[in-house]
Amino acid sequence: RENSTENILSSANRLLLHEGRLMLAESTRLLDVYLFLFDDFLLITKIKRNKKKYGGSDTSLIPVCPSLTPELQSFIREGGLCTVLDQPIPLDRLILTNVEPI
């Protein structure tokens, strides 16, 4: 929902524990995603690449949040963005299992 995603990261008490890139296996394809693991939920975002670079040729002037990983900062400077793929998954409802590599 539009209004619930606006304040998803606004809690001052929420901690970002880990973030990183992952390939998500959907029924017939692989999807390039970026995960944000907070202390209370997991947020899965879809990586989108813009064909046009943001800000013209000098991408070093693009303001990027310093708390983001260098990988994500570089991706944003190249014109990429992350959109929320689905509702955040509360950690108390999340089950993790090991799977064999494909």
Backbone hydrogen bonds, N-H to C=O, Kabsch-Sander energy under -0.5 kcal/mol:
donor,donor_aa,acceptor,acceptor_aa,energy
5,T,1,R,-1.4
6,E,2,E,-0.9
7,N,3,N,-0.6
8,I,5,T,-1.0
10,S,7,N,-1.2
14,R,11,S,-0.8
17,L,15,L,-0.7
17,L,37,L,-2.7
18,H,37,L,-1.7
20,G,35,L,-1.9
22,L,33,V,-2.5
24,L,22,L,-0.6
24,L,31,L,-3.2
25,A,23,M,-0.5
26,E,24,L,-0.9
26,E,29,R,-2.7
31,L,24,L,-2.9
33,V,22,L,-2.9
33,V,31,L,-0.7
34,Y,45,T,-2.3
35,L,20,G,-3.2
36,F,43,L,-2.5
37,L,18,H,-3.3
38,F,36,F,-0.8
38,F,41,F,-2.7
39,D,15,L,-1.7
42,L,89,I,-2.5
43,L,36,F,-2.8
44,I,42,L,-0.5
45,T,34,Y,-2.2
45,T,43,L,-0.5
46,K,83,T,-3.3
47,I,32,D,-1.9
48,K,81,L,-2.9
50,N,48,K,-0.5
50,N,79,G,-0.6
56,G,53,K,-1.0
58,D,55,G,-0.6
59,T,57,S,-1.2
61,L,58,D,-0.9
62,I,59,T,-1.2
68,L,65,C,-1.6
73,Q,69,T,-2.6
74,S,70,P,-2.5
75,F,71,E,-2.1
76,I,72,L,-2.3
77,R,73,Q,-2.3
78,E,74,S,-1.6
79,G,76,I,-1.8
80,G,75,F,-2.3
81,L,48,K,-2.5
83,T,46,K,-2.1
85,L,44,I,-2.7
86,D,44,I,-0.8
89,I,42,L,-2.8
91,L,40,D,-1.8
93,R,90,P,-1.9
94,L,91,L,-1.1
